[in-house]
């Protein structure tokens, strides 16, 4: 259905119904096609009365919006306050941390100054000690001896100088002789070379002249020389071809080197880029890793803060205990070896060590236990009769409350002893328990054949019969609290009784532990009956250790037969220490495990840890995010590493290729050089062959001459050769003589240079001896001043050390104070951070709830029926009237009436009055008092059907609101709307609206 058509029909229906009411004189209406304007008779007043106290859906939704808005505003205030508190606390922590950092640096610097000052003192002390020795040695006799030494050293110095001068002159003469002889050798060498050349030429001339004597032979030499020229020519051609090939190979190798170098450069650039990416990824991974570590540290810190808040606290044990380190270590070793299943021999050795630590029945101070409690009953006095029972009469006089305190005193002493021995994790605490006390009391009365009694006790309590039998089978001989020194006191206080009980049933049984009383030491560990009480106190009987492998607490009860008993009952003492384990208590349902007040037990903390838990969760969330970011960074690092590895492999491949190319280039260059060398050799060979050919041809021409001419030439050549040979012999002899003279002169020079070196060394030593002697004398003469200077330096160094030590101590004190200050700020900062995180979470939740409330309001407005709209407007008008009539006004965060009484159901939201239906009600005051200030306006029936338009305007207000502008005239219109409802009915309007939608 068209929306405009529906609105038109509703308007017309409302107009018709209103016209029918006009006959009553209440309202007159003029209807038009699309609008109808209602005017009120000024002589008539209409009041809309509230007919129901329930909210319409829109009002309910509006109230939810108001509440949600209030929650958001409150949450914002809380968040702002929490942020301020956290900023302040964090600022204090940061300042404290900075102070700690500065103090730490100051301590480090001061420690360095102390170390350096100590080194300076040590050095100055050594110098002073030496100066003192030197001063003591500076006697007149020593000074005279020193002067004599100087005089002797100077004479030696003069003699050494003369010896060096003489040796130097000799070396100079020898050097000149060697130079002259070298010149002679050089001249003789040149002459010998010339004679050798001349002889070779003369010999060749003889050979040529002899060859020329035979024309056929000369012709044969020409032919041979020609063949040599032909061969050399071919060799030159081949060598040239090899040079050309080698040149081409070298050019190709050069190009390959260039190509591989370019490829290597490209791949190196890629590797560098990959390396940069890898470095960045590495840095990012390290940063993310640090962030993850920091986040984890934050979780640990938050968890530690939570743990600290949740940590159980120990109640006072009311006992002071001291134990020796040897005793402590021996007991711990015994427990460790027992739980490890060690052999009897090992355990016997451990028990022997316990006895040795305790002095083997001789008090050595290894264990001291004192009662330190202070109860109201501790001062109560008990008479001790002068008979053999003595102090035990005090036990007989105790009432139940005092016996309970006695139980607690012994339990507290046992717990403190176990704490000091460091064995709580292994044997646990003892807990005072009524059932255990009853068991101990029952066991004191057992005698004879107790099998049936033990069976019955085991069945009734659920405790293992083996556990019970170990308690009753004891070597303990009970004397109560009778003092070995006799009955000295005529009365005992309850505090005295507690101390006696601790002495005789805790301290002494432990003191006698060991093996020295037994001929077979192993029985001290194989039988629980031996030394039972002492073992029970420490929790180290076989039954206790076997039935308590994980260090659970044990139920505790004790009984002495004299307690509360004035008869002649035999003295018997039993302690029931029963581990709270399934091995010891095999039927848990039969055992009453209620724990009575016990000194030394831990009690749970009652601190509110909500904010700290939220902080742990927030820190955990941040850690999760940091770990995820770290994981991503690690993946990126792996990717970058792979890329870098690939780039590096490519560079390695390119490097190998380039190195191969360079090697081939080198080989090609070598080959080219070889080819060029061979070509040069071929050229020389060709030139020599050509020269030989030319000479052979010349000889051949000579062979064609007359024999007489050829003979004359031969004879002349031989004569020349003979002369050349004689000249060579003379030249060689002259050279040999010159070389011999040169060798002799060099040997002489070497020998004289050695003499000079020795003389120089002697002079250096003589000079040093003079210097040392003079320094020795100066040292003796200056010794008093040196000692005075050393003493002054030492004093200053010691003063500097003292100042440095004082500064170091001050720095340590400052650091300790700074650390304490930092530690003092951290819990507040952690708490403030937790509160801020919770405030942020609360604000986020409040804003989400506000958004949901607004969405629900929008849905309620869209689904609102005409009747609900009418009821809502009636509620608003009724509230406005009530506010005006009763003087409602705002006082702080409350709405009060004219009598300053709180208006039920009304509240203040954003400084505005809001009625019980969620409507903003505005009432202002003037100079005459309270008065209604609702806006007046002309209202049309169409205003109701178009209320969504009014809602749009209302959405711009500070507080989300529903409905349109209100005034008293709307009451008249509501009468018309009532008529519309009566004509069409609620259901018809609802169905029509949904059909439209």
Number of C-alpha atoms within 10 A of each C-alpha: 10 7 10 10 11 14 16 16 13 20 25 20 20 24 28 17 21 28 17 15 17 13 10 9 9 16 20 19 20 13 17 11 9 14 17 19 16 22 16 19 13 6 6 10 12 15 16 19 14 16 10 10 9 13 18 21 21 27 26 18 25 27 23 20 25 26 18 22 23 18 19 21 17 15 21 19 14 19 21 15 15 21 19 14 19 22 16 15 21 19 14 19 22 16 16 22 19 14 19 21 15 16 22 19 14 19 21 15 16 21 19 14 19 21 15 15 21 19 14 19 21 15 15 21 19 14 19 21 15 16 23 18 13 19 20 12 14 18 13 11 10 14 18 12 13 19 16 13 18 21 14 14 21 17 13 18 20 13 14 21 18 13 17 19 13 13 19 19 13 16 20 13 12 21 18 13 18 20 14 14 20 19 13 18 21 14 14 21 19 13 19 21 14 16 22 19 14 19 21 15 16 21 19 14 20 21 15 22 23 21 22 27 24 18 17 14 16 24 19 14 20 21 15 16 22 19 14 19 21 15 16 22 19 14 19 21 15 16 22 19 14 19 21 15 16 22 19 14 19 21 15 16 22 18 14 19 21 15 15 20 19 14 18 21 15 14 21 19 14 19 21 15 15 21 20 14 19 22 15 15 21 20 14 18 22 16 14 21 19 14 19 23 16 15 21 19 14 20 21 16 18 26 19 15 21 23 16 15 16 15 16 14 13 12 14 15 24 21 23 16 20 15 17 17 12 15 20 19 16 23 21 18 17 22 21 15 16 21 16 9 11 12 10 15 12 15 22 21 18 24 24 23 23 27 23 20 25 25 18 19 16 11 13 14 13 16 19 16 19 17 22 15 16 10 11 7 13 16 13 14 16 20 16 20 16 14 9 11 16 21 27 22 26 24 25 17 18 19 11 11 10 17 19 18 19 23 23 25 25 30 30 29 28 27 28 25 26 23 16 17 21 15 21 20 13 21 23 21 29 31 30 28 25 19 19 26 22 15 25 25 22 17 27 19 15 14 10 5 8 13 13 9 14 20 16 13 18 23 16 12 21 19 27 21 20 13 21 22 19 18 24 23 15 17 12 17 9 16 16 23 22 17 15 7 6 11 17 11 13 13 18 18 16 24 22 18 21 23 23 21 21 25 19 17 23 24 22 16 19 24 23 21 27 26 24 16 13 11 8 10 17 18 16 22 25 14 15 23 20 19 22 25 27 21 20 23 24 22 28 22 26 19 21 24 18 15 21 25 14 14 20 18 21 24 24 28 27 27 23 22 25 22 21 16 14 13 9 9 10 13 16 19 25 27 24 26 27 29 30 21 18 14 17 23 21 17 16 15 10 14 17 13 16 12 14 14 15 24 26 24 22 14 11 12 14 10 11 11 18 13 20 25 18 20 28 22 17 20 23 19 14 19 22 15 15 21 19 14 18 23 16 14 21 19 14 19 22 15 15 21 19 14 19 21 16 15 21 19 14 18 21 15 14 21 19 14 19 21 15 16 22 19 14 19 21 15 16 22 19 14 19 21 15 16 22 19 14 19 21 15 16 22 19 14 19 21 15 16 22 19 14 19 21 15 16 24 19 15 26 24 14 22 24 15 13 10 14 10 13 20 15 12 20 21 15 15 22 19 14 18 21 15 15 22 19 12 19 21 14 15 20 18 13 18 21 15 13 20 18 13 18 21 14 13 21 19 13 17 21 14 13 21 19 13 18 21 14 16 22 19 13 19 21 15 16 22 19 14 19 21 15 16 22 18 14 19 22 13 18 21 17 15 21 17 13 20 20 15 15 21 19 14 19 21 15 15 21 19 14 19 21 15 15 22 19 14 19 21 15 16 22 19 14 19 21 15 16 22 19 13 18 20 14 14 20 20 17 18 21 23 21 24 25 26 24 25 23 22 22 19 16 19 21 15 16 22 19 14 19 21 15 15 21 21 14 19 24 17 14 18 22 13 16 16 21 21 19 18 22 19 22 23 24 21 27 24 24 18 24 25 20 14 25 23 14 16 20 28 24 17 13 9 13 18 23 22 18 14 9 14 11 17 17 11 11 20 22 19 18 14 13 19 24 21 22 21 23 28 26 22 21 18 20 14 13 8 6 6 8 18 17 18 14 18 10 12 12 12 21 19 23 19 19 22 16 13 16 16 13 15 18 14 14 17 12 10 9 9 18 18 25 27 22 18 18 17 17 20 19 26 22 22 24 21 20 26 23 17 19 24 20 11 13 12 14 15 13 12 17 16 12 12 18 9 9 11 10
